[in-house]
Amino acid sequence: MWDPAKYLDYADLRARPFHELVGRIPAGSPRRVTDLGCGPGNLTVDLARRWPDAALEAVDSSPEMVAAARERGVAAEVADVRSWAPRPDTDVVVSNAVLQWVPGHDSLLRRWVTQLPPGAFLAVQVPGNFGAPSHRIVRELAAAPDWTPKLGSSLLREEDAVASPRAYADLLADAGCAVDAWETTYMQPLTGPHAVLEWITGTALRPVRAALSDPDWAAFREALAPRLAEAYPTRPDGTTWFEFRRIFFVARTPA
């Protein structure tokens, strides 16, 4: 279960990759713009401002997120990206921090570019920090004898959950697309007690939270907090730097 309120903690920092991605989409007057994985809709409304004349389509697999998006006036629908298919007038598809949750999403990308109309744009951003201490420490703790029976390993994404920018560029170029692929590492300035723990609670720790009872979740957090604090020390001014690597690509289907 997704918690929209928790996800929106650090909303401005979480939005930076979205704006970088959308800023690299050179679409003039698209007929339809689709937000795959719209979350609580706080960024979907920016797509409406960017392309006010386009029909806006927004989907998310989480009913809680869709409800939050509708409260913002976004006509979002509950849907699974694995079964989604573009309508004939879909000229822009944006998928921001979604496909890392979908194993084998390379096949989805190939399918989408064949289904999109000529000259359409597919813009994707995924996290590239599954090998970072924040994720590695969580996997190590989940694999400990106290937690393996309750969590297992399938809940957490491994380092191969996403590909490299080069691999995505090759995949989409082989499908006939023009591709712009890159990566960015943001140094996010987090503040407050257990800043990194609170940051990942809204995203990477979501499957862990869903699998544990309230007492077990409290115990897991208690065991995790000092490990993260050691890996991400707090500066004297109260700032904790969090390296936030993201992978981007914008592909245009063959004309």
C-alpha positions as CSV (number, residue, x, y, z in Angstrom):
1,M,0.0,0.0,0.0
2,W,1.2,3.4,-0.9
3,D,0.9,6.3,1.5
4,P,0.4,9.5,-0.5
5,A,1.1,11.8,2.5
6,K,4.4,10.0,3.2
7,Y,5.4,10.0,-0.4
8,L,4.9,13.8,-0.5
9,D,7.4,14.3,2.2
10,Y,10.3,16.1,0.4
11,A,8.0,16.7,-2.5
12,D,10.1,19.4,-4.0
13,L,13.3,17.3,-3.9
14,R,11.5,14.3,-5.3
15,A,10.1,16.4,-8.2
16,R,13.5,17.5,-9.5
17,P,14.0,14.4,-11.8
18,F,10.5,14.8,-13.2
19,H,11.1,18.4,-14.2
20,E,14.4,17.5,-15.8
21,L,12.8,14.7,-17.8
22,V,9.8,16.7,-19.0
23,G,12.1,19.6,-19.9
24,R,13.8,17.4,-22.4
25,I,10.6,16.4,-24.3
26,P,10.5,18.6,-27.5
27,A,6.8,18.0,-28.1
28,G,4.9,21.1,-29.4
29,S,1.2,20.4,-29.5
30,P,0.5,16.8,-28.5
31,R,-3.0,15.5,-28.8
32,R,-2.8,13.2,-25.8
33,V,-0.3,13.1,-22.9
34,T,-0.3,10.1,-20.6
35,D,1.2,10.0,-17.1
36,L,2.0,6.3,-16.3
37,G,2.3,6.1,-12.5
38,C,0.8,9.4,-11.7
39,G,1.1,8.9,-7.9
40,P,-0.8,11.6,-6.0
41,G,-1.1,13.8,-9.1
42,N,1.1,16.6,-7.8
43,L,3.3,16.4,-10.9
44,T,0.6,15.4,-13.3
45,V,-0.9,18.9,-13.0
46,D,2.4,20.3,-14.4
47,L,1.9,18.2,-17.5
48,A,-1.5,19.9,-17.9
49,R,0.1,23.3,-17.6
50,R,2.9,22.4,-20.1
51,W,0.4,21.2,-22.7
52,P,-3.0,22.8,-21.9
53,D,-4.6,21.8,-25.1
54,A,-3.8,18.1,-24.8
55,A,-6.1,15.4,-23.5
56,L,-4.5,14.3,-20.2
57,E,-4.6,10.6,-19.2
58,A,-3.3,9.5,-15.8
59,V,-3.0,6.0,-14.4
60,D,-1.6,4.4,-11.3
61,S,-1.7,0.9,-9.8
62,S,-2.4,2.3,-6.3
63,P,-6.0,3.1,-5.4
64,E,-4.7,5.4,-2.6
65,M,-2.6,7.4,-5.0
66,V,-5.4,7.6,-7.5
67,A,-7.8,8.9,-4.8
68,A,-5.2,11.6,-3.9
69,A,-4.8,12.6,-7.5
70,R,-8.5,12.9,-8.0
71,E,-8.6,15.2,-5.0
72,R,-6.3,17.5,-7.0
73,G,-8.7,17.5,-9.9
74,V,-6.7,14.9,-12.0
75,A,-9.0,12.4,-13.7
76,A,-6.8,9.4,-12.7
77,E,-7.7,5.8,-13.1
78,V,-6.4,2.6,-11.4
79,A,-4.5,0.5,-13.9
80,D,-1.4,-1.7,-14.2
81,V,1.3,-0.3,-16.6
82,R,2.0,-3.9,-17.6
83,S,-1.4,-4.1,-19.3
84,W,-1.7,-0.5,-20.4
85,A,-1.7,0.3,-24.1
86,P,-1.6,3.8,-25.8
87,R,-4.6,5.2,-27.5
88,P,-4.2,6.1,-31.2
89,D,-3.8,9.8,-30.4
90,T,-1.1,9.4,-27.6
91,D,1.7,11.7,-28.6
92,V,3.6,11.9,-25.2
93,V,4.0,9.2,-22.6
94,V,5.7,10.1,-19.3
95,S,6.7,7.4,-16.8
96,N,8.4,8.8,-13.8
97,A,10.0,6.4,-11.2
98,V,7.7,3.5,-12.0
99,L,9.4,0.9,-14.2
100,Q,11.9,-0.1,-11.5
101,W,9.0,-1.9,-9.9
102,V,8.3,-3.9,-13.1
103,P,10.7,-6.8,-13.7
104,G,11.4,-7.3,-17.4
105,H,10.2,-3.8,-18.4
106,D,12.4,-3.9,-21.5
107,S,9.6,-5.9,-23.2
108,L,7.1,-3.2,-22.2
109,L,9.3,-0.5,-23.8
110,R,9.5,-2.4,-27.0
111,R,5.8,-3.0,-27.1
112,W,4.9,0.6,-26.4
113,V,7.1,2.1,-29.1
114,T,5.4,-0.2,-31.6
115,Q,2.0,0.8,-30.4
116,L,2.6,4.6,-30.2
117,P,1.9,6.7,-33.4
118,P,4.8,7.9,-35.5
119,G,6.7,10.7,-34.0
120,A,5.4,10.2,-30.5
121,F,7.6,10.6,-27.4
122,L,8.3,8.1,-24.6
123,A,9.9,9.7,-21.7
124,V,11.1,7.6,-18.7
125,Q,13.0,8.2,-15.5
126,V,14.0,5.5,-13.1
127,P,16.2,5.4,-10.0
128,G,19.8,4.3,-10.5
129,N,20.8,3.9,-6.9
130,F,19.9,0.3,-6.1
131,G,23.6,-0.3,-5.3
132,A,23.7,2.7,-2.9
133,P,24.1,2.2,0.9
134,S,20.5,3.1,1.4
135,H,19.3,0.1,-0.5
136,R,22.1,-2.3,0.2
137,I,21.7,-1.9,4.0
138,V,17.9,-2.6,3.7
139,R,18.6,-5.7,1.7
140,E,21.2,-6.9,4.2
141,L,18.9,-6.3,7.2
142,A,16.0,-8.0,5.5
143,A,18.2,-11.1,4.8
144,A,19.1,-11.4,8.5
145,P,17.7,-14.5,10.3
146,D,15.2,-12.4,12.3
147,W,13.6,-11.0,9.2
148,T,13.9,-13.4,6.3
149,P,10.9,-15.5,7.4
150,K,8.8,-12.4,7.4
151,L,10.2,-10.6,4.4
152,G,12.1,-12.9,2.1
153,S,14.2,-11.4,-0.7
154,S,11.5,-10.9,-3.4
155,L,10.1,-7.8,-1.8
156,L,13.2,-5.6,-2.5
157,R,14.7,-4.5,-5.8
158,E,18.2,-5.7,-6.6
159,E,20.9,-3.7,-8.4
160,D,19.7,-5.1,-11.7
161,A,16.2,-3.7,-11.3
162,V,17.1,-1.1,-14.0
163,A,19.5,-1.0,-16.8
164,S,22.2,1.5,-17.7
165,P,21.5,4.6,-19.9
166,R,23.5,2.9,-22.6
167,A,21.4,-0.3,-22.4
168,Y,18.2,1.7,-22.7
169,A,19.6,3.7,-25.6
170,D,20.6,0.6,-27.4
171,L,17.2,-1.1,-26.8
172,L,15.2,1.9,-28.2
173,A,17.6,2.7,-31.0
174,D,17.3,-1.0,-32.1
175,A,13.5,-0.4,-32.2
176,G,14.0,2.5,-34.6
177,C,13.7,5.4,-32.2
178,A,15.7,8.5,-31.9
179,V,17.0,8.4,-28.3
180,D,18.3,10.9,-25.8
181,A,19.6,9.1,-22.7
182,W,21.5,10.4,-19.7
183,E,21.9,10.2,-15.9
184,T,22.1,12.7,-13.1
185,T,23.2,12.4,-9.5
186,Y,21.5,14.9,-7.2
187,M,23.1,15.7,-3.8
188,Q,19.8,16.0,-1.9
189,P,20.1,18.0,1.3
190,L,17.9,16.2,3.9
191,T,17.2,17.5,7.3
192,G,15.6,16.2,10.5
193,P,16.2,13.1,12.7
194,H,16.7,9.9,10.7
195,A,16.5,11.9,7.5
196,V,17.5,9.0,5.1
197,L,15.2,6.6,6.9
198,E,12.3,8.9,6.5
199,W,13.2,9.5,2.8
200,I,13.2,5.8,1.9
201,T,10.1,5.1,4.0
202,G,8.0,6.8,1.3
203,T,9.4,4.7,-1.5
204,A,12.0,1.8,-1.2
205,L,10.7,0.7,2.2
206,R,7.0,0.5,1.1
207,P,7.0,-3.2,0.4
208,V,8.7,-3.8,3.8
209,R,6.1,-1.7,5.6
210,A,3.2,-3.6,3.8
211,A,4.6,-7.0,4.8
212,L,5.1,-6.3,8.5
213,S,2.8,-5.8,11.5
214,D,3.0,-2.5,13.3
215,P,5.3,-3.9,16.1
216,D,7.5,-5.6,13.6
217,W,7.7,-2.4,11.5
218,A,8.8,-0.4,14.5
219,A,11.4,-3.0,15.3
220,F,12.7,-3.0,11.7
221,R,13.0,0.8,11.7
222,E,14.8,0.7,15.1
223,A,17.4,-1.8,13.7
224,L,17.7,0.1,10.4
225,A,18.1,3.6,11.8
226,P,21.7,3.4,13.2
227,R,23.0,1.6,10.1
228,L,21.7,4.3,7.9
229,A,23.0,7.0,10.2
230,E,26.5,5.5,10.0
231,A,26.4,5.4,6.2
232,Y,24.9,8.9,5.9
233,P,26.4,11.1,8.6
234,T,24.8,14.4,9.5
235,R,26.8,17.5,9.1
236,P,27.3,20.0,12.0
237,D,24.7,22.3,10.3
238,G,22.1,19.5,10.5
239,T,22.2,18.6,6.8
240,T,22.5,15.0,5.6
241,W,23.6,14.6,2.0
242,F,21.8,11.9,0.1
243,E,23.1,10.9,-3.3
244,F,20.2,10.5,-5.6
245,R,21.2,8.9,-8.9
246,R,18.6,8.9,-11.7
247,I,18.5,7.4,-15.2
248,F,16.6,9.1,-18.0
249,F,15.7,8.6,-21.6
250,V,13.4,10.3,-24.1
251,A,12.7,8.2,-27.2
252,R,10.9,9.4,-30.3
253,T,9.1,6.7,-32.4
254,P,10.0,6.5,-36.1
255,A,8.1,9.0,-38.3
